[in-house]
């Protein structure tokens, strides 16, 4: 069978969307620049700080739709309402003429602390509020009596309003970029991607040799990566849909939870891939001509594409699966379910189960998700209250974040004005838009901002020198730079922080007048930026002296704890589904922390061993898919049991027994692995790891296979007692075999996670000989030399 090299076309769709967002950003900045430079006199009199308008627009428009832009404008309004009245009162009490560098520092620090503490305020609201505070109080020091206690804050509010309104206009002109339209478009692109991946997995399943199957799975990898990017993009832009209520009236009763929809496609496709990778020899011996004909049917593939692409239409208009599809599938599996299952052909049953799950339209018939922000009683009941320890930690984190924002902003403003009073804005403004809640790779962010500001300033200075005599058209050369830097925000080299700094660095030189010689301003601003970033890094080190590598280790322990919750909640479908979602969220957090840890410098520490943690993250992700497919199989079998007259009780007992064996086999190991990841010193290994389960040692080396064999061994005997139609029994048997495969694979994946944990311990303790044996650890410290 020849192998054709396939290039994924779906990644280009993301870049086209990003290019469109870049042009929208350019339109917003053009509106602001033209208004500030060439607008009516009374308007230009109010826009005395165009930098505030530019910063507001760039924070709002970046990768936005009309809905998210309206949401960002609301956050800008909230920040203005929060900041402007309080600053008016402060300036009126103290008086702008009596404002000194020290007074501005104290005012910025105290105000920033009050803004940073509330959890109800979004991070975008806080960033815009921080920027407004810096400009208002530093402006009062720079301008003195000219900065009226009322007019000066109102000028800042007007600039913020210009930035927000320019952002909204940019998303409307020349035509609206609606979140509803973008989600439908990207969802259609994703379904094409998913269809291509499922087609490659199907070809691999029907391959005649192992090498061809491996090549086809390798071809699917680029599609999987672009599919993951599409998923992130869809999840991000769908947040703006509820802000476009006037456009989604027809969808209020039918708007589906896109996360569940996408998951119902992504999960079985990943399961098909895992099944093919577990098949040891090709061709698969249980596949007969009838089944092969069914699986190769182009009609089924086209039905898949149409069904999935139309999943966002109103609920009552959803496309249903043709009735003959199930009949075809039942006829095709009639012969294979009569085959006795073995370790070699269980992956094939698992593949067919995943294939049926993918083609089963019932998984798409989800309950409509209300667009209102009100939570149902069920959701409120489902939320677990924080315990005292979590609540105490939450309060500590809030106070640390507020203190970090307060002190770093105040110190940056103070040092910035000491260096250059006239340009003292930029040290505080640089970090005002940089704060994030939680830990971030602070050295990487600082480096990206310095580089972005430098290249933006250089571009601005060159543009000013080339067009020094033509100030009226000088702003035109900033447009291609805005497009370029908007794309630069998605690069690994600069990231979001570096891209925003690059565009602002050029905008503030080319986008307005009366800055003086551009060379001098560029040098002053670079120095101010360095001062601000130094303050941010210093406070990060003093208040949160935790390496990202340490946070990765803690996040692994958190993922293992959530995994243990999932295992202990088997077979309660409602509880385990909730825990699986939590585990997916924890794994995404682990992935982000690994990326941050790879960016941070190691200094005098050992280099971060990313490969071990990446392997652990990959195995945990596989377990999420396996548990979701396991839940699907249990639900499917339960639904079939309603048509069974006798024998179901014994079958249910057998399923519960298999799930109990899974729990008893894996839960102790997961608990011990979680304990090991939290051990901080080598000397504590013996005390903390007593009774450590080593699944690789002795008789546990084939733990997954044994659990699988134990479950499958009595299936035929139990299913023979079921009194029902043969068709129902065959389908039940297929999903029971798939369930047995899931149980065995979960045990195997936990074994792989155990290897990853051991690998990290050995890498982080290179001078300690650690022996893993069943009772616990034995470590013999050796001489490094």
C-alpha positions in Angstrom: 0.0 0.0 0.0 1.6 3.3 -1.1 1.9 6.1 1.4 1.1 9.6 0.3 2.6 12.6 2.1 -0.2 14.9 3.2 0.2 18.5 4.3 -2.4 19.8 6.7 -4.2 22.8 5.1 -6.0 23.7 8.3 -3.1 25.5 10.0 -3.4 28.1 7.3 -6.9 29.0 8.4 -5.5 30.1 11.8 -2.9 32.3 10.2 -5.6 33.9 7.9 -7.6 34.7 11.0 -4.6 36.2 12.7 -3.8 38.2 9.6 -7.4 39.5 9.7 -7.0 40.4 13.4 -3.8 42.2 12.5 -5.6 44.4 9.9 -8.3 45.1 12.5 -5.7 46.3 14.9 -4.2 48.5 12.2 -7.7 50.0 11.5 -8.2 50.7 15.2 -4.8 52.4 15.5 -5.5 54.4 12.3 -8.8 55.7 13.8 -7.0 56.7 17.0 -4.1 58.3 15.2 -6.2 60.3 12.7 -8.4 61.5 15.5 -5.5 62.5 17.7 -3.5 64.2 14.9 -6.2 65.6 12.5 -9.4 65.6 14.4 -11.4 68.8 15.3 -9.8 71.1 17.7 -12.2 70.5 20.6 -11.6 66.7 20.2 -7.8 67.0 20.0 -7.9 69.2 23.1 -9.4 66.2 25.0 -7.0 63.7 23.6 -3.8 64.8 25.3 -2.5 61.3 26.1 -2.9 59.2 22.9 -0.7 56.6 24.4 -3.6 55.6 26.7 -5.9 55.2 23.6 -3.3 53.1 21.8 -2.6 50.8 24.8 -6.4 50.4 25.4 -7.0 49.5 21.7 -4.2 47.0 21.5 -5.2 45.3 24.7 -8.8 45.0 23.5 -8.5 44.3 19.7 -5.7 41.7 19.8 -7.2 38.5 18.3 -10.8 39.7 19.0 -14.2 39.4 17.6 -17.0 42.0 17.9 -18.3 40.2 21.0 -14.9 40.1 22.8 -14.3 43.7 21.8 -17.6 44.8 23.4 -16.6 42.8 26.5 -13.2 44.6 26.4 -14.9 48.0 26.1 -17.0 47.1 29.1 -13.9 46.3 31.1 -12.4 49.6 30.0 -15.5 51.4 31.2 -15.3 49.6 34.5 -11.7 50.6 34.9 -12.5 54.2 34.1 -15.4 54.3 36.6 -13.1 52.8 39.2 -10.2 55.1 38.7 -11.4 58.5 37.5 -13.7 59.5 40.5 -11.1 58.4 43.1 -8.2 60.3 41.3 -10.4 63.4 41.0 -11.0 63.3 44.8 -7.3 62.8 45.5 -6.1 65.6 43.2 -8.8 67.9 44.6 -7.8 67.2 48.2 -4.0 67.4 47.6 -3.9 69.8 44.7 -1.9 69.1 41.5 0.6 71.9 42.2 1.6 70.2 45.5 2.0 66.7 44.0 5.6 65.6 44.3 7.4 62.4 43.1 6.9 60.8 46.5 3.2 61.7 46.6 2.6 60.3 43.2 4.4 57.1 44.2 2.3 56.6 47.3 -0.9 57.4 45.4 -0.1 55.0 42.6 0.9 52.2 45.1 -2.2 52.6 47.3 -4.6 52.8 44.4 -3.0 49.9 42.6 -3.4 47.8 45.7 -7.1 48.6 46.0 -7.6 47.7 42.3 -5.6 44.5 42.4 -7.4 42.9 45.4 -11.0 42.3 44.2 -11.4 39.0 42.5 -14.5 40.2 40.6 -12.4 42.5 38.4 -11.0 40.9 35.3 -7.2 41.2 34.6 -8.0 43.4 31.6 -9.9 45.8 33.8 -6.9 45.9 36.2 -4.4 46.5 33.4 -6.3 49.4 32.0 -6.8 50.8 35.5 -3.1 50.5 36.3 -2.2 52.4 33.1 -4.7 55.1 33.9 -3.4 55.5 37.5 0.2 55.9 36.2 -0.7 58.5 33.6 -2.9 60.5 35.9 -0.6 60.7 38.9 2.7 61.1 37.0 1.0 63.6 34.7 0.0 65.6 37.8 3.7 65.8 38.8 4.9 66.6 35.3 2.3 69.3 34.5 1.7 70.8 37.9 -1.0 73.5 37.9 -1.9 72.8 34.3 -3.3 69.4 35.4 -6.7 70.3 36.8 -8.1 68.0 39.4 -11.2 67.4 37.2 -10.0 68.1 33.6 -6.9 66.0 33.9 -8.6 62.7 34.8 -11.4 63.5 32.3 -8.7 63.7 29.6 -7.6 60.2 30.5 -11.2 59.0 30.4 -11.6 60.6 27.0 -8.4 58.8 25.7 -9.7 55.5 27.1 -13.1 56.1 25.4 -11.3 56.8 22.1 -9.3 53.6 22.4 -12.5 51.5 23.1 -14.6 53.1 20.5 -11.8 52.8 17.9 -11.6 49.1 18.7 -15.4 48.6 18.3 -15.4 50.5 15.0 -12.4 48.4 13.8 -14.4 45.2 14.4 -17.4 46.7 12.5 -15.6 48.2 9.5 -15.6 47.2 6.7 -17.9 44.4 7.9 -18.5 43.0 11.4 -16.3 40.2 12.6 -18.9 38.3 14.6 -18.0 35.7 17.1 -21.0 33.5 16.0 -19.7 33.6 12.4 -16.1 32.9 13.4 -17.0 30.0 15.6 -19.1 28.4 12.9 -16.3 28.9 10.4 -13.6 27.6 12.6 -15.8 24.7 13.7 -16.3 23.8 10.1 -12.6 23.9 9.5 -12.0 21.8 12.6 -14.5 19.1 11.4 -12.6 18.9 8.1 -9.4 18.4 10.1 -11.0 15.8 12.3 -12.4 14.0 9.2 -8.9 13.9 7.7 -7.4 12.5 10.9 -10.1 9.9 11.3 -9.6 8.9 7.7 -5.9 8.4 8.2 -6.5 6.4 11.3 -9.0 4.2 9.4 -6.5 3.6 6.6 -3.9 2.7 9.2 -6.4 0.3 10.8 -7.0 -1.4 7.5 -3.3 -1.5 6.5 -1.6 -4.7 5.4 1.7 -4.1 7.3 2.9 -2.4 10.4 5.2 0.1 8.7 2.4 1.4 6.5 0.2 1.9 9.6 3.0 3.7 11.4 3.6 6.0 8.4 -0.1 6.9 8.2 -0.3 7.7 12.0 2.8 9.9 11.5 1.0 11.7 8.7 -1.8 12.4 11.1 0.5 14.2 13.6 0.6 17.6 11.8 -3.2 17.4 11.5 -3.4 16.7 15.3 -1.3 19.7 16.1 -3.3 22.1 13.9 -6.5 20.5 15.3 -5.3 21.4 18.8 -4.6 25.0 17.7 -8.1 25.2 16.2 -9.6 23.9 19.5 -7.8 26.6 21.5 -8.9 29.2 19.0 -12.5 28.2 19.1 -12.6 28.0 22.8 -11.2 31.5 23.0 -13.4 33.3 20.5 -16.7 31.7 21.5 -16.5 33.7 24.8 -17.7 36.7 22.8 -21.0 35.1 21.6 -23.0 36.1 24.6 -22.0 39.7 24.0 -23.7 39.5 20.6 -27.2 38.7 21.9 -28.9 40.6 19.2 -27.3 38.3 16.6 -28.0 35.0 18.4 -31.7 35.3 19.2 -32.4 32.2 17.1 -29.7 30.4 18.9 -30.9 31.1 22.5 -32.8 27.8 22.7 -30.3 25.8 20.7 -26.8 27.2 21.4 -24.8 24.1 22.4 -21.9 23.8 24.7 -19.1 23.9 22.2 -16.6 22.4 24.6 -18.7 19.2 24.8 -19.3 19.1 21.1 -15.6 19.4 20.3 -14.8 16.8 23.0 -17.3 14.4 21.5 -15.3 14.5 18.2 -11.8 14.8 19.6 -12.0 12.0 22.1 -12.9 9.1 19.8 -10.4 10.3 17.2 -7.6 10.1 19.8 -9.0 6.7 20.9 -8.7 5.4 17.3 -5.1 6.6 17.1 -4.3 4.8 20.4 -6.0 1.6 19.2 -3.9 1.5 16.0 -0.7 2.1 18.0 -1.6 -0.9 20.3 -2.1 -3.3 17.4 0.9 -5.5 17.1 0.5 -7.1 13.7 -1.3 -6.2 10.4 -3.6 -7.0 8.7 -6.0 -7.3 11.7 -7.2 -10.9 11.6 -10.7 -10.2 12.8 -11.6 -7.9 9.9 -13.7 -9.6 7.2 -14.7 -8.3 3.8 -18.1 -7.1 5.0 -16.6 -5.0 7.8 -13.8 -3.7 5.6 -16.4 -2.6 3.0 -18.4 -0.8 5.6 -15.4 1.0 7.1 -14.1 2.1 3.7 -17.4 3.5 2.6 -17.0 7.0 1.3 -20.6 7.6 2.1 -20.0 7.2 5.8 -17.1 9.6 5.7 -19.1 12.2 3.9 -22.0 11.7 6.4 -19.5 12.3 9.2 -18.3 15.6 7.6 -21.9 16.8 7.0 -23.1 15.8 10.5 -20.2 17.4 12.3 -20.0 20.6 10.2 -23.7 21.3 10.9 -23.6 20.7 14.6 -23.9 24.4 15.3 -27.3 24.8 13.5 -30.4 25.1 15.7 -31.2 22.1 17.7 -34.4 21.1 16.0 -32.7 21.4 12.6 -29.8 19.2 13.4 -28.9 16.5 10.8 -29.8 13.0 11.9 -27.9 9.9 11.1 -29.5 7.8 8.3 -31.4 4.8 9.8 -29.5 2.3 7.7 -26.2 3.3 9.2 -26.8 1.4 12.4 -28.1 -1.5 10.5 -24.9 -1.6 8.4 -22.7 -1.4 11.5 -24.7 -4.2 13.2 -24.4 -6.4 10.2 -20.7 -5.7 9.9 -19.8 -6.6 13.5 -21.9 -9.7 13.6 -19.0 -12.0 12.7 -16.3 -10.4 14.8 -18.2 -10.4 18.1 -18.4 -14.2 17.8 -14.6 -14.3 17.9 -13.0 -15.0 21.3 -11.2 -11.9 22.5 -7.4 -12.0 23.0 -4.8 -9.3 23.9 -4.0 -9.1 20.2 -7.5 -8.3 19.0 -8.9 -6.2 21.9 -7.4 -3.0 20.3 -9.5 -3.7 17.2 -12.7 -3.9 19.3 -11.7 -0.6 21.0 -11.1 1.0 17.5 -14.6 -0.1 16.4 -16.1 1.3 19.6 -14.4 4.6 19.1 -15.5 4.6 15.4 -19.1 4.1 16.4 -18.8 6.8 19.1 -17.6 9.2 16.4 -20.4 8.4 14.0 -23.1 8.2 16.7 -25.1 11.4 16.3 -26.6 11.0 19.8 -23.4 12.3 21.3 -24.1 15.6 19.6 -27.6 15.9 21.0 -26.5 17.9 24.1 -28.7 20.0 26.2 -28.8 23.6 25.2 -26.6 25.9 27.1 -28.3 29.1 28.2 -26.6 32.3 27.2 -27.5 34.1 30.5 -24.9 34.3 33.1 -27.2 32.9 35.7 -26.2 29.4 37.0 -28.7 26.7 37.4 -29.4 25.0 40.7 -27.6 21.9 39.5 -24.5 23.8 38.8 -24.6 25.6 42.2 -25.0 22.2 43.9 -22.2 20.7 41.8 -19.8 23.4 43.0 -17.8 22.2 45.9 -17.1 24.7 48.6 -13.5 25.7 49.4 -12.1 24.2 52.5 -10.3 26.3 55.0 -6.9 25.5 53.7 -7.8 26.4 50.1 -9.5 29.6 51.2 -6.5 30.6 53.3 -4.2 30.0 50.3 -6.5 31.9 48.0 -6.5 34.9 50.3 -2.7 34.8 50.6 -2.4 34.6 46.8 -4.7 37.6 46.3 -2.7 39.7 48.8 0.6 38.7 47.3 -0.6 39.7 43.8 -1.9 43.0 45.1 1.3 43.7 47.0 3.4 42.9 44.0 1.4 45.2 41.7 1.3 48.0 44.3 5.0 48.0 45.3 6.4 47.4 41.8 4.3 50.1 40.2 5.1 52.6 42.9 8.8 51.8 42.8 8.8 52.0 39.0 7.1 55.4 39.0 9.5 56.8 41.6 12.7 55.6 39.9 11.3 56.6 36.5 10.7 60.2 37.5 14.1 60.4 39.2 15.8 59.4 36.0 13.7 61.6 33.7 10.7 63.5 35.1 9.3 64.4 31.7 9.3 60.8 30.5 8.5 59.2 33.8 5.3 57.7 32.5 6.9 54.8 30.6 8.5 52.9 33.5 5.1 52.4 35.2 3.1 52.1 32.0 5.3 49.3 30.7 4.6 47.0 33.6 1.0 48.2 34.2 -0.1 46.2 31.1 2.2 43.2 32.0 0.7 41.9 35.2 -1.0 38.5 35.2 -2.6 36.7 38.1 -0.5 33.7 39.1 3.1 32.8 38.3 4.6 33.8 35.0 8.1 33.4 33.4 9.1 36.8 34.6 12.6 36.8 33.1 11.3 35.7 29.8 8.6 38.4 29.8 11.1 41.1 30.8 13.4 40.0 28.0 10.6 39.9 25.4 9.5 43.4 26.4 13.0 44.9 26.2 13.5 43.4 22.8 10.1 44.4 21.6 10.5 48.0 22.8 14.0 48.2 21.2 13.0 47.0 17.7 9.8 49.1 17.9 11.7 52.2 18.9 14.3 51.7 16.2 11.6 51.4 13.6 9.9 54.5 14.9 13.2 56.5 14.9 14.0 55.4 11.3 10.5 56.3 10.2 10.7 59.7 11.8 14.2 60.4 10.2 13.1 59.4 6.8 9.8 61.4 6.9 11.0 64.2 9.1 9.6 66.9 6.8 6.3 65.0 6.0 4.7 64.6 9.4 1.3 64.4 7.8 2.0 61.0 6.2 4.4 59.7 8.8 1.7 57.7 10.4 1.1 55.7 7.3 4.4 53.7 7.7 3.2 52.4 11.0 0.4 50.4 9.4 2.6 47.5 8.0 4.4 47.5 11.4 1.2 47.0 13.3 0.3 44.1 11.0 3.7 42.5 11.4 3.9 42.9 15.2 0.3 41.6 15.6 1.5 38.4 14.0 4.7 38.5 16.1 2.6 38.2 19.2 2.0 34.5 18.3 5.6 33.7 17.9 7.7 31.8 20.4 10.5 34.3 20.2 8.6 37.4 21.3 5.2 36.2 22.5 2.3 38.5 23.4 4.3 40.7 25.7 7.1 41.3 23.1 4.6 41.9 20.3 2.6 44.5 22.2 5.8 46.3 23.3 7.1 46.3 19.6 3.9 47.9 18.3 3.6 50.4 21.1 7.3 51.3 20.8 6.8 52.5 17.2 3.4 53.9 17.7 4.4 56.3 20.5 7.1 57.8 18.2 5.3 57.9 14.9 1.7 58.3 16.2 1.8 61.8 17.6 3.7 65.1 17.7 5.7 67.2 20.2 7.9 64.4 21.5 11.0 66.3 20.6 13.9 64.7 18.8 12.9 61.0 18.2 16.4 59.7 19.0 16.4 61.2 22.4 12.9 60.1 23.2 13.7 56.5 22.0 16.8 56.3 24.3 14.8 57.8 27.3 11.9 55.4 26.8 14.2 52.4 26.5 15.8 53.3 29.8 12.4 53.9 31.4 11.2 50.5 30.2 14.3 48.9 31.7 13.6 50.6 35.0 10.0 49.3 35.1 10.9 45.8 34.2 13.7 45.7 36.8 11.2 46.7 39.4 8.8 44.0 38.2 11.4 41.3 38.3 12.7 42.4 41.7 9.3 42.2 43.3 8.6 38.9 41.6 11.8 37.4 43.2 11.1 38.9 46.6 7.4 38.0 46.9 7.1 34.8 44.9 10.6 33.2 44.8 9.4 30.0 43.2 11.0 28.6 40.0 8.6 27.5 37.3 10.3 24.1 37.5 9.1 23.8 41.1 5.6 24.9 40.1 5.6 22.1 37.4 6.4 19.6 40.1 3.6 20.8 42.2 1.2 20.8 39.3 2.1 17.2 38.5 1.1 16.3 42.1 -2.1 18.2 41.6 -2.9 16.3 38.4 -2.2 13.0 40.2 -4.5 14.0 43.0 -7.3 14.8 40.6 -6.6 11.5 38.8 -7.0 9.7 42.1 -10.3 11.4 42.5 -11.4 10.1 39.1 -10.4 6.6 40.0 -12.2 6.7 43.4 -15.4 8.0 41.8 -15.7 5.0 39.4 -18.4 4.0 38.5 -20.4 7.2 39.4 -20.8 8.7 36.0 -21.9 12.2 37.1 -19.0 12.6 39.6 -16.3 11.1 37.3 -17.3 13.4 34.4 -16.9 16.4 36.7 -13.5 15.1 37.8 -12.4 14.4 34.3 -13.1 18.0 33.3 -11.1 19.1 36.3 -8.2 16.8 35.3 -8.2 18.2 31.8 -8.0 21.7 33.2 -5.1 20.7 35.5 -3.3 19.0 32.6 -3.6 22.2 30.5 -2.2 24.1 33.4 0.7 21.6 33.5 1.3 22.1 29.8 1.5 25.9 30.2 3.8 25.6 33.2 6.2 23.3 31.3 6.3 25.8 28.5 7.1 28.6 31.0 9.8 26.5 32.8 11.5 25.8 29.5 11.7 29.6 28.8 13.2 30.6 32.2 17.0 30.6 32.7 18.3 28.0 35.1 21.0 30.2 36.7 22.8 28.1 39.3 20.2 25.3 39.3 20.2 22.1 37.3 18.7 22.5 33.8 15.0 21.8 33.7 14.3 18.3 32.4 11.3 19.1 30.2 11.2 15.7 28.5 10.2 13.8 31.7 7.4 16.2 32.5 6.2 16.3 28.9 6.0 12.5 28.8 4.0 12.6 32.1 1.7 15.2 30.6 1.2 13.1 27.5 0.4 10.0 29.5 -2.1 11.9 31.7 -3.8 13.2 28.6 -4.1 9.7 27.2 -5.8 8.6 30.5 -8.3 11.4 30.1 -9.3 10.2 26.7 -9.4 6.6 28.0 -11.6 7.5 30.9 -14.0 9.4 28.7 -14.3 6.5 26.3 -14.8 4.2 29.3 -17.6 6.3 30.5 -19.2 6.3 27.0 -19.0 2.5 26.9 -20.6 2.2 30.3 -23.4 4.6 29.4 -23.9 2.7 26.1 -24.1 -0.6 27.8 -26.5 0.8 30.4 -28.8 2.1 27.6 -28.8 -1.3 26.0 -29.7 -3.0 29.3 -33.1 -1.4 29.2 -34.1 -3.9 26.5 -32.7 -6.9 28.3 -35.1 -9.1 30.3 -32.7 -11.3 32.3 -29.0 -11.6 33.0 -28.3 -7.8 33.2 -27.9 -7.9 37.0 -25.0 -10.4 36.8 -23.4 -8.4 33.9 -23.6 -5.2 36.0 -22.0 -7.0 38.9 -19.2 -8.2 36.6 -18.6 -4.6 35.2 -18.6 -3.2 38.8 -16.1 -5.9 39.8 -13.8 -5.0 36.9 -14.0 -1.3 37.8 -13.3 -2.1 41.4 -10.2 -4.1 40.4 -9.0 -1.1 38.4 -9.5 1.2 41.4 -7.8 -1.1 43.8 -4.8 -1.7 41.4 -4.2 1.9 40.5 -5.4 4.2 43.3 -2.7 3.2 45.8 0.0 3.7 43.2 -1.3 7.1 42.2 -1.4 8.2 45.9 2.2 7.2 46.4 3.3 8.9 43.2 1.6 12.1 44.4 3.4 11.8 47.7 6.8 11.3 45.9 6.4 14.3 43.7 6.0 16.5 46.9 9.1 15.2 48.6 11.5 18.2 48.9 14.7 16.6 50.1 16.6 13.4 49.4 16.7 12.4 53.1 12.9 12.4 53.3 12.5 9.7 50.6 12.6 6.7 53.1 10.1 8.3 55.4 7.6 9.6 52.8 7.6 6.7 50.4 6.9 3.7 52.7 4.8 1.1 51.0 5.6 2.5 47.5 3.9 0.5 44.8 6.3 -0.3 42.0 4.2 -1.6 39.1 7.3 -2.5 37.1 8.7 -4.9 39.7 8.1 -8.6 40.0 4.7 -9.8 39.2 3.4 -6.3 38.5 5.2 -5.9 35.2 2.1 -7.1 33.3 -0.4 -5.5 35.6 -2.4 -3.9 32.7 -2.6 -7.2 30.8 -3.7 -9.2 33.9 -6.4 -6.7 34.7 -7.6 -6.8 31.1 -7.6 -10.6 31.0 -9.4 -10.9 34.3 -12.2 -8.7 33.1 -12.6 -10.2 29.6 -12.3 -13.8 30.8 -15.9 -14.2 32.0 -17.6 -11.9 29.5 -18.9 -14.6 27.2 -20.3 -16.6 30.1 -22.0 -13.6 31.5 -23.4 -12.3 28.2 -24.8 -15.8 27.4 -27.2 -15.4 30.3 -28.6 -12.1 28.9 -32.1 -12.7 27.5 -32.4 -10.2 24.6 -32.1 -10.0 20.8 -28.9 -11.1 19.3 -28.2 -7.7 17.8 -28.4 -6.1 21.3 -26.1 -8.8 22.7 -23.5 -8.3 19.9 -23.4 -4.5 20.5 -23.1 -5.1 24.3 -20.3 -7.5 23.8 -18.4 -5.1 21.5 -18.6 -2.3 24.1 -17.7 -4.7 26.9 -14.5 -5.7 25.0 -13.7 -2.0 24.5 -14.3 -1.3 28.2 -11.9 -4.1 29.1 -9.3 -2.5 26.8 -9.8 0.9 28.5 -9.3 -0.7 32.0 -6.1 -2.4 31.0 -4.7 0.6 29.2 -5.3 2.9 32.2 -3.2 0.6 34.3 -0.5 0.6 31.6 -0.5 4.4 31.4 -0.2 4.8 35.1 2.9 2.5 34.9 4.3 4.9 32.3 3.5 7.9 34.5 5.4 6.1 37.3 8.4 5.8 34.9 8.3 9.5 34.3 8.1 10.3 38.0 11.2 8.1 38.6 13.0 9.8 35.7 12.4 13.2 37.1 13.6 12.1 40.6 16.8 10.7 39.1 17.4 13.7 36.9 16.9 16.1 39.8 19.2 14.1 42.1 22.1 13.2 39.8 24.5 12.7 42.7 22.2 10.4 44.7 21.8 6.7 43.7 18.1 6.0 44.2 16.9 2.4 44.0 13.2 1.9 43.5 12.0 -1.3 45.2 8.6 -2.4 46.3 8.8 -1.6 50.0 10.2 1.9 49.4 13.3 3.8 48.5 16.9 3.0 49.2 19.2 5.9 48.5 23.0 5.8 48.8 24.7 9.1 48.5 27.8 8.9 46.4 30.7 11.2 46.0 30.1 13.6 43.1 33.7 13.3 42.1 
